[in-house]
Amino acid sequence: MMSVRTRTIVIGDIHGCLEELQDLLSATGAAPADQLICVGDLLGKGPDSGGVLRWAKGTPNLRCVLGNHEDRLLRAWRAGKTPDEKSSDTETARQLGASFGEAMQFVSEWPLFIEEDDFIVVHAGLDPKIAQLDRQSRETLLTIRTLQDGKTPWYEEYSGKKLVLFGHWPRPAPVRRTNAVGLDTGCVYGGSLAAMILPERRLVCVPARKSYRTKKDWPSELR
């Protein structure tokens, strides 16, 4: 009997878009034998963060890295405050309702990065000048987009051999380089939800069913 080859499906920023997530899982043919990994920002901005979180908690073959949206919610929770740094945080807490504390306990267990033999998953990216992952700052892992010049994307200077899969920076199409793939394709803004299937490095994207944010909220690269 031939053995089934294990796949890893890395999913971009979901942002509460549960229906599109279900579309993507169907399009990738995701199965219990597959390893699923999310690049963070499962929550916030979109219509159903509660539903996405319930999916995450009920999916045993899933791992998630922390995103900057979850990080803000965690900071408020740990301080005993209602999330209000951004209006989307307040709305996410409302969607989670009485399960907010339980949700944050679950999210607090997510790592800042996942490293395997041939790839790394992180929310935002890496400082290309720092070789060791455990020396990267929390802020870098959660929020980096460009280098100190404010123009050069971090991945253009990244020379590591391991493939880095990341989100955080919405683009009309996945960023695809030999050693870095960006999977935030702006689903919550009416773009698409993307995933990469490893080891074959096949990209799968499903269109957003609608735009959940007004056009003035869209990042400039999606306008």
Biotite code that builds the C-alpha atoms (Angstrom):
import biotite.structure as struc

atoms = struc.array([
    struc.Atom([0.000, 0.000, 0.000], chain_id="A", res_id=1, res_name="MET", atom_name="CA", element="C"),
    struc.Atom([1.354, 3.411, -0.979], chain_id="A", res_id=2, res_name="MET", atom_name="CA", element="C"),
    struc.Atom([1.796, 5.903, 1.863], chain_id="A", res_id=3, res_name="SER", atom_name="CA", element="C"),
    struc.Atom([-0.079, 9.208, 1.698], chain_id="A", res_id=4, res_name="VAL", atom_name="CA", element="C"),
    struc.Atom([2.283, 12.132, 1.317], chain_id="A", res_id=5, res_name="ARG", atom_name="CA", element="C"),
    struc.Atom([1.781, 14.615, 4.124], chain_id="A", res_id=6, res_name="THR", atom_name="CA", element="C"),
    struc.Atom([0.989, 18.145, 2.983], chain_id="A", res_id=7, res_name="ARG", atom_name="CA", element="C"),
    struc.Atom([1.338, 21.431, 4.809], chain_id="A", res_id=8, res_name="THR", atom_name="CA", element="C"),
    struc.Atom([-1.196, 24.122, 3.934], chain_id="A", res_id=9, res_name="ILE", atom_name="CA", element="C"),
    struc.Atom([-0.167, 27.613, 5.048], chain_id="A", res_id=10, res_name="VAL", atom_name="CA", element="C"),
    struc.Atom([-3.085, 30.063, 5.127], chain_id="A", res_id=11, res_name="ILE", atom_name="CA", element="C"),
    struc.Atom([-2.888, 33.844, 4.847], chain_id="A", res_id=12, res_name="GLY", atom_name="CA", element="C"),
    struc.Atom([-4.568, 36.522, 6.983], chain_id="A", res_id=13, res_name="ASP", atom_name="CA", element="C"),
    struc.Atom([-8.182, 35.443, 7.555], chain_id="A", res_id=14, res_name="ILE", atom_name="CA", element="C"),
    struc.Atom([-9.405, 38.488, 9.530], chain_id="A", res_id=15, res_name="HIS", atom_name="CA", element="C"),
    struc.Atom([-12.706, 36.964, 10.536], chain_id="A", res_id=16, res_name="GLY", atom_name="CA", element="C"),
    struc.Atom([-13.674, 35.911, 6.990], chain_id="A", res_id=17, res_name="CYS", atom_name="CA", element="C"),
    struc.Atom([-15.079, 32.507, 7.909], chain_id="A", res_id=18, res_name="LEU", atom_name="CA", element="C"),
    struc.Atom([-16.971, 31.824, 4.673], chain_id="A", res_id=19, res_name="GLU", atom_name="CA", element="C"),
    struc.Atom([-13.899, 32.507, 2.563], chain_id="A", res_id=20, res_name="GLU", atom_name="CA", element="C"),
    struc.Atom([-11.862, 30.277, 4.876], chain_id="A", res_id=21, res_name="LEU", atom_name="CA", element="C"),
    struc.Atom([-14.336, 27.480, 4.251], chain_id="A", res_id=22, res_name="GLN", atom_name="CA", element="C"),
    struc.Atom([-14.077, 28.141, 0.505], chain_id="A", res_id=23, res_name="ASP", atom_name="CA", element="C"),
    struc.Atom([-10.286, 27.957, 0.708], chain_id="A", res_id=24, res_name="LEU", atom_name="CA", element="C"),
    struc.Atom([-10.263, 24.731, 2.700], chain_id="A", res_id=25, res_name="LEU", atom_name="CA", element="C"),
    struc.Atom([-12.530, 23.223, 0.063], chain_id="A", res_id=26, res_name="SER", atom_name="CA", element="C"),
    struc.Atom([-10.368, 24.521, -2.799], chain_id="A", res_id=27, res_name="ALA", atom_name="CA", element="C"),
    struc.Atom([-7.209, 23.054, -1.259], chain_id="A", res_id=28, res_name="THR", atom_name="CA", element="C"),
    struc.Atom([-8.899, 19.755, -0.439], chain_id="A", res_id=29, res_name="GLY", atom_name="CA", element="C"),
    struc.Atom([-7.725, 20.119, 3.161], chain_id="A", res_id=30, res_name="ALA", atom_name="CA", element="C"),
    struc.Atom([-7.944, 16.832, 5.045], chain_id="A", res_id=31, res_name="ALA", atom_name="CA", element="C"),
    struc.Atom([-7.198, 15.673, 8.599], chain_id="A", res_id=32, res_name="PRO", atom_name="CA", element="C"),
    struc.Atom([-3.894, 14.191, 7.383], chain_id="A", res_id=33, res_name="ALA", atom_name="CA", element="C"),
    struc.Atom([-2.703, 17.639, 6.280], chain_id="A", res_id=34, res_name="ASP", atom_name="CA", element="C"),
    struc.Atom([-0.838, 20.016, 8.553], chain_id="A", res_id=35, res_name="GLN", atom_name="CA", element="C"),
    struc.Atom([-2.542, 23.421, 8.594], chain_id="A", res_id=36, res_name="LEU", atom_name="CA", element="C"),
    struc.Atom([-0.717, 26.591, 9.633], chain_id="A", res_id=37, res_name="ILE", atom_name="CA", element="C"),
    struc.Atom([-2.116, 30.133, 9.816], chain_id="A", res_id=38, res_name="CYS", atom_name="CA", element="C"),
    struc.Atom([0.164, 33.167, 9.497], chain_id="A", res_id=39, res_name="VAL", atom_name="CA", element="C"),
    struc.Atom([-1.684, 35.143, 12.187], chain_id="A", res_id=40, res_name="GLY", atom_name="CA", element="C"),
    struc.Atom([-4.415, 37.800, 12.125], chain_id="A", res_id=41, res_name="ASP", atom_name="CA", element="C"),
    struc.Atom([-7.163, 35.223, 12.143], chain_id="A", res_id=42, res_name="LEU", atom_name="CA", element="C"),
    struc.Atom([-9.191, 37.789, 14.076], chain_id="A", res_id=43, res_name="LEU", atom_name="CA", element="C"),
    struc.Atom([-10.227, 41.395, 13.543], chain_id="A", res_id=44, res_name="GLY", atom_name="CA", element="C"),
    struc.Atom([-11.771, 43.615, 10.860], chain_id="A", res_id=45, res_name="LYS", atom_name="CA", element="C"),
    struc.Atom([-13.991, 40.927, 9.343], chain_id="A", res_id=46, res_name="GLY", atom_name="CA", element="C"),
    struc.Atom([-17.517, 39.703, 10.067], chain_id="A", res_id=47, res_name="PRO", atom_name="CA", element="C"),
    struc.Atom([-17.022, 36.542, 12.116], chain_id="A", res_id=48, res_name="ASP", atom_name="CA", element="C"),
    struc.Atom([-13.938, 36.432, 14.306], chain_id="A", res_id=49, res_name="SER", atom_name="CA", element="C"),
    struc.Atom([-15.864, 34.257, 16.757], chain_id="A", res_id=50, res_name="GLY", atom_name="CA", element="C"),
    struc.Atom([-16.578, 31.668, 14.082], chain_id="A", res_id=51, res_name="GLY", atom_name="CA", element="C"),
    struc.Atom([-12.968, 31.647, 12.916], chain_id="A", res_id=52, res_name="VAL", atom_name="CA", element="C"),
    struc.Atom([-11.757, 31.169, 16.477], chain_id="A", res_id=53, res_name="LEU", atom_name="CA", element="C"),
    struc.Atom([-14.182, 28.305, 17.068], chain_id="A", res_id=54, res_name="ARG", atom_name="CA", element="C"),
    struc.Atom([-12.852, 26.687, 13.879], chain_id="A", res_id=55, res_name="TRP", atom_name="CA", element="C"),
    struc.Atom([-9.283, 27.132, 15.091], chain_id="A", res_id=56, res_name="ALA", atom_name="CA", element="C"),
    struc.Atom([-10.027, 25.622, 18.496], chain_id="A", res_id=57, res_name="LYS", atom_name="CA", element="C"),
    struc.Atom([-11.817, 22.678, 16.913], chain_id="A", res_id=58, res_name="GLY", atom_name="CA", element="C"),
    struc.Atom([-9.145, 21.858, 14.308], chain_id="A", res_id=59, res_name="THR", atom_name="CA", element="C"),
    struc.Atom([-6.557, 19.531, 15.864], chain_id="A", res_id=60, res_name="PRO", atom_name="CA", element="C"),
    struc.Atom([-4.233, 19.574, 12.833], chain_id="A", res_id=61, res_name="ASN", atom_name="CA", element="C"),
    struc.Atom([-3.907, 23.385, 12.959], chain_id="A", res_id=62, res_name="LEU", atom_name="CA", element="C"),
    struc.Atom([-1.127, 25.571, 14.317], chain_id="A", res_id=63, res_name="ARG", atom_name="CA", element="C"),
    struc.Atom([-1.168, 29.365, 14.335], chain_id="A", res_id=64, res_name="CYS", atom_name="CA", element="C"),
    struc.Atom([1.444, 32.048, 14.777], chain_id="A", res_id=65, res_name="VAL", atom_name="CA", element="C"),
    struc.Atom([0.504, 35.236, 16.570], chain_id="A", res_id=66, res_name="LEU", atom_name="CA", element="C"),
    struc.Atom([-0.520, 38.242, 14.487], chain_id="A", res_id=67, res_name="GLY", atom_name="CA", element="C"),
    struc.Atom([-0.422, 41.898, 15.473], chain_id="A", res_id=68, res_name="ASN", atom_name="CA", element="C"),
    struc.Atom([-4.218, 42.003, 15.812], chain_id="A", res_id=69, res_name="HIS", atom_name="CA", element="C"),
    struc.Atom([-4.212, 39.127, 18.285], chain_id="A", res_id=70, res_name="GLU", atom_name="CA", element="C"),
    struc.Atom([-1.285, 40.746, 20.080], chain_id="A", res_id=71, res_name="ASP", atom_name="CA", element="C"),
    struc.Atom([-3.246, 43.966, 20.682], chain_id="A", res_id=72, res_name="ARG", atom_name="CA", element="C"),
    struc.Atom([-6.210, 41.997, 22.000], chain_id="A", res_id=73, res_name="LEU", atom_name="CA", element="C"),
    struc.Atom([-3.903, 40.025, 24.302], chain_id="A", res_id=74, res_name="LEU", atom_name="CA", element="C"),
    struc.Atom([-2.327, 43.179, 25.719], chain_id="A", res_id=75, res_name="ARG", atom_name="CA", element="C"),
    struc.Atom([-5.738, 44.585, 26.591], chain_id="A", res_id=76, res_name="ALA", atom_name="CA", element="C"),
    struc.Atom([-6.891, 41.318, 28.125], chain_id="A", res_id=77, res_name="TRP", atom_name="CA", element="C"),
    struc.Atom([-3.773, 40.975, 30.252], chain_id="A", res_id=78, res_name="ARG", atom_name="CA", element="C"),
    struc.Atom([-4.239, 44.549, 31.461], chain_id="A", res_id=79, res_name="ALA", atom_name="CA", element="C"),
    struc.Atom([-7.851, 43.825, 32.366], chain_id="A", res_id=80, res_name="GLY", atom_name="CA", element="C"),
    struc.Atom([-9.130, 46.387, 29.847], chain_id="A", res_id=81, res_name="LYS", atom_name="CA", element="C"),
    struc.Atom([-11.724, 46.373, 27.107], chain_id="A", res_id=82, res_name="THR", atom_name="CA", element="C"),
    struc.Atom([-9.868, 46.343, 23.760], chain_id="A", res_id=83, res_name="PRO", atom_name="CA", element="C"),
    struc.Atom([-10.197, 49.852, 22.381], chain_id="A", res_id=84, res_name="ASP", atom_name="CA", element="C"),
    struc.Atom([-6.861, 50.723, 20.772], chain_id="A", res_id=85, res_name="GLU", atom_name="CA", element="C"),
    struc.Atom([-8.613, 50.470, 17.412], chain_id="A", res_id=86, res_name="LYS", atom_name="CA", element="C"),
    struc.Atom([-12.305, 50.273, 16.559], chain_id="A", res_id=87, res_name="SER", atom_name="CA", element="C"),
    struc.Atom([-11.715, 46.863, 14.977], chain_id="A", res_id=88, res_name="SER", atom_name="CA", element="C"),
    struc.Atom([-10.423, 45.569, 18.321], chain_id="A", res_id=89, res_name="ASP", atom_name="CA", element="C"),
    struc.Atom([-13.609, 46.678, 20.081], chain_id="A", res_id=90, res_name="THR", atom_name="CA", element="C"),
    struc.Atom([-15.709, 45.019, 17.369], chain_id="A", res_id=91, res_name="GLU", atom_name="CA", element="C"),
    struc.Atom([-13.696, 41.792, 17.642], chain_id="A", res_id=92, res_name="THR", atom_name="CA", element="C"),
    struc.Atom([-14.236, 41.703, 21.407], chain_id="A", res_id=93, res_name="ALA", atom_name="CA", element="C"),
    struc.Atom([-17.964, 42.245, 20.798], chain_id="A", res_id=94, res_name="ARG", atom_name="CA", element="C"),
    struc.Atom([-18.049, 39.332, 18.343], chain_id="A", res_id=95, res_name="GLN", atom_name="CA", element="C"),
    struc.Atom([-16.283, 37.082, 20.839], chain_id="A", res_id=96, res_name="LEU", atom_name="CA", element="C"),
    struc.Atom([-18.649, 38.163, 23.601], chain_id="A", res_id=97, res_name="GLY", atom_name="CA", element="C"),
    struc.Atom([-18.574, 36.114, 26.796], chain_id="A", res_id=98, res_name="ALA", atom_name="CA", element="C"),
    struc.Atom([-15.936, 33.829, 25.296], chain_id="A", res_id=99, res_name="SER", atom_name="CA", element="C"),
    struc.Atom([-13.380, 36.664, 25.042], chain_id="A", res_id=100, res_name="PHE", atom_name="CA", element="C"),
    struc.Atom([-11.317, 35.538, 28.035], chain_id="A", res_id=101, res_name="GLY", atom_name="CA", element="C"),
    struc.Atom([-11.335, 31.913, 26.925], chain_id="A", res_id=102, res_name="GLU", atom_name="CA", element="C"),
    struc.Atom([-10.368, 33.018, 23.434], chain_id="A", res_id=103, res_name="ALA", atom_name="CA", element="C"),
    struc.Atom([-7.437, 35.047, 24.708], chain_id="A", res_id=104, res_name="MET", atom_name="CA", element="C"),
    struc.Atom([-6.230, 32.138, 26.827], chain_id="A", res_id=105, res_name="GLN", atom_name="CA", element="C"),
    struc.Atom([-6.160, 30.044, 23.651], chain_id="A", res_id=106, res_name="PHE", atom_name="CA", element="C"),
    struc.Atom([-4.453, 32.765, 21.601], chain_id="A", res_id=107, res_name="VAL", atom_name="CA", element="C"),
    struc.Atom([-1.844, 33.341, 24.323], chain_id="A", res_id=108, res_name="SER", atom_name="CA", element="C"),
    struc.Atom([-0.399, 29.918, 23.500], chain_id="A", res_id=109, res_name="GLU", atom_name="CA", element="C"),
    struc.Atom([0.389, 30.818, 19.888], chain_id="A", res_id=110, res_name="TRP", atom_name="CA", element="C"),
    struc.Atom([4.099, 31.258, 19.121], chain_id="A", res_id=111, res_name="PRO", atom_name="CA", element="C"),
    struc.Atom([5.675, 34.189, 17.277], chain_id="A", res_id=112, res_name="LEU", atom_name="CA", element="C"),
    struc.Atom([7.042, 31.871, 14.606], chain_id="A", res_id=113, res_name="PHE", atom_name="CA", element="C"),
    struc.Atom([7.029, 28.245, 13.498], chain_id="A", res_id=114, res_name="ILE", atom_name="CA", element="C"),
    struc.Atom([10.218, 26.770, 12.083], chain_id="A", res_id=115, res_name="GLU", atom_name="CA", element="C"),
    struc.Atom([10.441, 23.474, 10.255], chain_id="A", res_id=116, res_name="GLU", atom_name="CA", element="C"),
    struc.Atom([13.355, 21.864, 8.407], chain_id="A", res_id=117, res_name="ASP", atom_name="CA", element="C"),
    struc.Atom([12.673, 23.693, 5.157], chain_id="A", res_id=118, res_name="ASP", atom_name="CA", element="C"),
    struc.Atom([10.397, 26.625, 5.969], chain_id="A", res_id=119, res_name="PHE", atom_name="CA", element="C"),
    struc.Atom([9.515, 29.320, 8.499], chain_id="A", res_id=120, res_name="ILE", atom_name="CA", element="C"),
    struc.Atom([6.075, 30.795, 9.158], chain_id="A", res_id=121, res_name="VAL", atom_name="CA", element="C"),
    struc.Atom([5.866, 34.238, 10.746], chain_id="A", res_id=122, res_name="VAL", atom_name="CA", element="C"),
    struc.Atom([3.220, 36.939, 10.737], chain_id="A", res_id=123, res_name="HIS", atom_name="CA", element="C"),
    struc.Atom([5.042, 39.973, 9.330], chain_id="A", res_id=124, res_name="ALA", atom_name="CA", element="C"),
    struc.Atom([8.598, 38.999, 8.460], chain_id="A", res_id=125, res_name="GLY", atom_name="CA", element="C"),
    struc.Atom([12.212, 39.060, 9.598], chain_id="A", res_id=126, res_name="LEU", atom_name="CA", element="C"),
    struc.Atom([15.044, 41.515, 9.980], chain_id="A", res_id=127, res_name="ASP", atom_name="CA", element="C"),
    struc.Atom([17.365, 40.206, 7.244], chain_id="A", res_id=128, res_name="PRO", atom_name="CA", element="C"),
    struc.Atom([20.438, 41.418, 9.161], chain_id="A", res_id=129, res_name="LYS", atom_name="CA", element="C"),
    struc.Atom([19.707, 39.034, 12.059], chain_id="A", res_id=130, res_name="ILE", atom_name="CA", element="C"),
    struc.Atom([20.324, 35.385, 11.238], chain_id="A", res_id=131, res_name="ALA", atom_name="CA", element="C"),
    struc.Atom([18.948, 33.755, 14.398], chain_id="A", res_id=132, res_name="GLN", atom_name="CA", element="C"),
    struc.Atom([15.176, 33.583, 14.670], chain_id="A", res_id=133, res_name="LEU", atom_name="CA", element="C"),
    struc.Atom([15.240, 33.705, 18.453], chain_id="A", res_id=134, res_name="ASP", atom_name="CA", element="C"),
    struc.Atom([17.079, 37.039, 18.276], chain_id="A", res_id=135, res_name="ARG", atom_name="CA", element="C"),
    struc.Atom([14.397, 38.707, 16.180], chain_id="A", res_id=136, res_name="GLN", atom_name="CA", element="C"),
    struc.Atom([12.405, 41.256, 18.179], chain_id="A", res_id=137, res_name="SER", atom_name="CA", element="C"),
    struc.Atom([8.739, 40.727, 18.906], chain_id="A", res_id=138, res_name="ARG", atom_name="CA", element="C"),
    struc.Atom([7.920, 43.969, 17.121], chain_id="A", res_id=139, res_name="GLU", atom_name="CA", element="C"),
    struc.Atom([9.784, 42.865, 14.001], chain_id="A", res_id=140, res_name="THR", atom_name="CA", element="C"),
    struc.Atom([8.071, 39.490, 13.836], chain_id="A", res_id=141, res_name="LEU", atom_name="CA", element="C"),
    struc.Atom([4.651, 41.092, 14.268], chain_id="A", res_id=142, res_name="LEU", atom_name="CA", element="C"),
    struc.Atom([4.881, 44.318, 12.263], chain_id="A", res_id=143, res_name="THR", atom_name="CA", element="C"),
    struc.Atom([7.860, 44.655, 9.890], chain_id="A", res_id=144, res_name="ILE", atom_name="CA", element="C"),
    struc.Atom([7.177, 45.600, 6.292], chain_id="A", res_id=145, res_name="ARG", atom_name="CA", element="C"),
    struc.Atom([10.061, 47.724, 5.072], chain_id="A", res_id=146, res_name="THR", atom_name="CA", element="C"),
    struc.Atom([13.633, 48.258, 6.204], chain_id="A", res_id=147, res_name="LEU", atom_name="CA", element="C"),
    struc.Atom([14.775, 51.432, 7.953], chain_id="A", res_id=148, res_name="GLN", atom_name="CA", element="C"),
    struc.Atom([14.688, 53.407, 4.699], chain_id="A", res_id=149, res_name="ASP", atom_name="CA", element="C"),
    struc.Atom([10.914, 53.026, 4.723], chain_id="A", res_id=150, res_name="GLY", atom_name="CA", element="C"),
    struc.Atom([10.928, 51.846, 1.114], chain_id="A", res_id=151, res_name="LYS", atom_name="CA", element="C"),
    struc.Atom([12.720, 48.521, 0.724], chain_id="A", res_id=152, res_name="THR", atom_name="CA", element="C"),
    struc.Atom([10.574, 45.467, 1.571], chain_id="A", res_id=153, res_name="PRO", atom_name="CA", element="C"),
    struc.Atom([12.375, 43.311, 4.132], chain_id="A", res_id=154, res_name="TRP", atom_name="CA", element="C"),
    struc.Atom([12.162, 40.234, 1.896], chain_id="A", res_id=155, res_name="TYR", atom_name="CA", element="C"),
    struc.Atom([14.179, 41.885, -0.868], chain_id="A", res_id=156, res_name="GLU", atom_name="CA", element="C"),
    struc.Atom([17.219, 41.779, 1.441], chain_id="A", res_id=157, res_name="GLU", atom_name="CA", element="C"),
    struc.Atom([16.487, 38.369, 2.955], chain_id="A", res_id=158, res_name="TYR", atom_name="CA", element="C"),
    struc.Atom([19.101, 35.882, 1.729], chain_id="A", res_id=159, res_name="SER", atom_name="CA", element="C"),
    struc.Atom([18.304, 32.882, 3.903], chain_id="A", res_id=160, res_name="GLY", atom_name="CA", element="C"),
    struc.Atom([17.819, 29.503, 2.277], chain_id="A", res_id=161, res_name="LYS", atom_name="CA", element="C"),
    struc.Atom([14.698, 28.599, 4.222], chain_id="A", res_id=162, res_name="LYS", atom_name="CA", element="C"),
    struc.Atom([11.404, 29.623, 2.678], chain_id="A", res_id=163, res_name="LEU", atom_name="CA", element="C"),
    struc.Atom([9.639, 32.273, 4.789], chain_id="A", res_id=164, res_name="VAL", atom_name="CA", element="C"),
    struc.Atom([5.849, 32.371, 4.551], chain_id="A", res_id=165, res_name="LEU", atom_name="CA", element="C"),
    struc.Atom([4.299, 35.536, 5.944], chain_id="A", res_id=166, res_name="PHE", atom_name="CA", element="C"),
    struc.Atom([1.234, 37.780, 5.965], chain_id="A", res_id=167, res_name="GLY", atom_name="CA", element="C"),
    struc.Atom([0.517, 41.236, 7.395], chain_id="A", res_id=168, res_name="HIS", atom_name="CA", element="C"),
    struc.Atom([1.105, 43.222, 4.206], chain_id="A", res_id=169, res_name="TRP", atom_name="CA", element="C"),
    struc.Atom([-1.955, 43.033, 1.927], chain_id="A", res_id=170, res_name="PRO", atom_name="CA", element="C"),
    struc.Atom([-1.217, 42.901, -1.781], chain_id="A", res_id=171, res_name="ARG", atom_name="CA", element="C"),
    struc.Atom([-3.415, 42.260, -4.819], chain_id="A", res_id=172, res_name="PRO", atom_name="CA", element="C"),
    struc.Atom([-1.580, 38.965, -5.431], chain_id="A", res_id=173, res_name="ALA", atom_name="CA", element="C"),
    struc.Atom([0.742, 36.808, -3.329], chain_id="A", res_id=174, res_name="PRO", atom_name="CA", element="C"),
    struc.Atom([4.349, 37.969, -3.094], chain_id="A", res_id=175, res_name="VAL", atom_name="CA", element="C"),
    struc.Atom([6.294, 35.078, -4.569], chain_id="A", res_id=176, res_name="ARG", atom_name="CA", element="C"),
    struc.Atom([10.063, 34.877, -4.361], chain_id="A", res_id=177, res_name="ARG", atom_name="CA", element="C"),
    struc.Atom([12.444, 31.933, -4.198], chain_id="A", res_id=178, res_name="THR", atom_name="CA", element="C"),
    struc.Atom([12.801, 32.219, -0.421], chain_id="A", res_id=179, res_name="ASN", atom_name="CA", element="C"),
    struc.Atom([9.782, 34.297, 0.674], chain_id="A", res_id=180, res_name="ALA", atom_name="CA", element="C"),
    struc.Atom([6.047, 34.113, -0.030], chain_id="A", res_id=181, res_name="VAL", atom_name="CA", element="C"),
    struc.Atom([3.540, 36.719, 1.151], chain_id="A", res_id=182, res_name="GLY", atom_name="CA", element="C"),
    struc.Atom([0.048, 35.331, 1.676], chain_id="A", res_id=183, res_name="LEU", atom_name="CA", element="C"),
    struc.Atom([-1.970, 38.399, 2.688], chain_id="A", res_id=184, res_name="ASP", atom_name="CA", element="C"),
    struc.Atom([-4.075, 39.169, -0.365], chain_id="A", res_id=185, res_name="THR", atom_name="CA", element="C"),
    struc.Atom([-6.576, 41.449, 1.351], chain_id="A", res_id=186, res_name="GLY", atom_name="CA", element="C"),
    struc.Atom([-9.567, 39.154, 1.722], chain_id="A", res_id=187, res_name="CYS", atom_name="CA", element="C"),
    struc.Atom([-11.270, 41.434, 4.251], chain_id="A", res_id=188, res_name="VAL", atom_name="CA", element="C"),
    struc.Atom([-10.945, 44.317, 1.762], chain_id="A", res_id=189, res_name="TYR", atom_name="CA", element="C"),
    struc.Atom([-12.620, 42.383, -1.033], chain_id="A", res_id=190, res_name="GLY", atom_name="CA", element="C"),
    struc.Atom([-9.451, 40.768, -2.399], chain_id="A", res_id=191, res_name="GLY", atom_name="CA", element="C"),
    struc.Atom([-8.837, 37.066, -1.920], chain_id="A", res_id=192, res_name="SER", atom_name="CA", element="C"),
    struc.Atom([-7.769, 34.529, 0.680], chain_id="A", res_id=193, res_name="LEU", atom_name="CA", element="C"),
    struc.Atom([-4.564, 32.720, -0.204], chain_id="A", res_id=194, res_name="ALA", atom_name="CA", element="C"),
    struc.Atom([-2.760, 29.561, 0.849], chain_id="A", res_id=195, res_name="ALA", atom_name="CA", element="C"),
    struc.Atom([0.399, 27.785, -0.198], chain_id="A", res_id=196, res_name="MET", atom_name="CA", element="C"),
    struc.Atom([0.522, 24.000, -0.276], chain_id="A", res_id=197, res_name="ILE", atom_name="CA", element="C"),
    struc.Atom([3.883, 22.482, 0.614], chain_id="A", res_id=198, res_name="LEU", atom_name="CA", element="C"),
    struc.Atom([6.078, 20.763, -0.411], chain_id="A", res_id=199, res_name="PRO", atom_name="CA", element="C"),
    struc.Atom([4.939, 21.450, -3.999], chain_id="A", res_id=200, res_name="GLU", atom_name="CA", element="C"),
    struc.Atom([4.672, 25.211, -3.363], chain_id="A", res_id=201, res_name="ARG", atom_name="CA", element="C"),
    struc.Atom([1.298, 25.440, -5.072], chain_id="A", res_id=202, res_name="ARG", atom_name="CA", element="C"),
    struc.Atom([-0.651, 28.639, -4.478], chain_id="A", res_id=203, res_name="LEU", atom_name="CA", element="C"),
    struc.Atom([-4.427, 28.552, -4.110], chain_id="A", res_id=204, res_name="VAL", atom_name="CA", element="C"),
    struc.Atom([-6.554, 31.714, -3.864], chain_id="A", res_id=205, res_name="CYS", atom_name="CA", element="C"),
    struc.Atom([-10.300, 32.115, -3.453], chain_id="A", res_id=206, res_name="VAL", atom_name="CA", element="C"),
    struc.Atom([-12.084, 35.441, -4.013], chain_id="A", res_id=207, res_name="PRO", atom_name="CA", element="C"),
    struc.Atom([-13.686, 37.346, -1.168], chain_id="A", res_id=208, res_name="ALA", atom_name="CA", element="C"),
    struc.Atom([-17.452, 37.059, -1.196], chain_id="A", res_id=209, res_name="ARG", atom_name="CA", element="C"),
    struc.Atom([-17.666, 40.802, -0.550], chain_id="A", res_id=210, res_name="LYS", atom_name="CA", element="C"),
    struc.Atom([-15.662, 43.709, 0.804], chain_id="A", res_id=211, res_name="SER", atom_name="CA", element="C"),
    struc.Atom([-16.070, 43.957, 4.560], chain_id="A", res_id=212, res_name="TYR", atom_name="CA", element="C"),
    struc.Atom([-14.348, 47.337, 4.891], chain_id="A", res_id=213, res_name="ARG", atom_name="CA", element="C"),
    struc.Atom([-15.136, 50.635, 3.226], chain_id="A", res_id=214, res_name="THR", atom_name="CA", element="C"),
    struc.Atom([-12.875, 51.755, 0.406], chain_id="A", res_id=215, res_name="LYS", atom_name="CA", element="C"),
    struc.Atom([-11.302, 54.502, 2.526], chain_id="A", res_id=216, res_name="LYS", atom_name="CA", element="C"),
    struc.Atom([-10.015, 51.763, 4.857], chain_id="A", res_id=217, res_name="ASP", atom_name="CA", element="C"),
    struc.Atom([-8.275, 49.861, 2.057], chain_id="A", res_id=218, res_name="TRP", atom_name="CA", element="C"),
    struc.Atom([-4.470, 49.898, 1.996], chain_id="A", res_id=219, res_name="PRO", atom_name="CA", element="C"),
    struc.Atom([-3.159, 51.992, -0.881], chain_id="A", res_id=220, res_name="SER", atom_name="CA", element="C"),
    struc.Atom([-1.763, 48.926, -2.664], chain_id="A", res_id=221, res_name="GLU", atom_name="CA", element="C"),
    struc.Atom([-5.290, 47.502, -2.974], chain_id="A", res_id=222, res_name="LEU", atom_name="CA", element="C"),
    struc.Atom([-6.995, 50.639, -4.282], chain_id="A", res_id=223, res_name="ARG", atom_name="CA", element="C"),
])
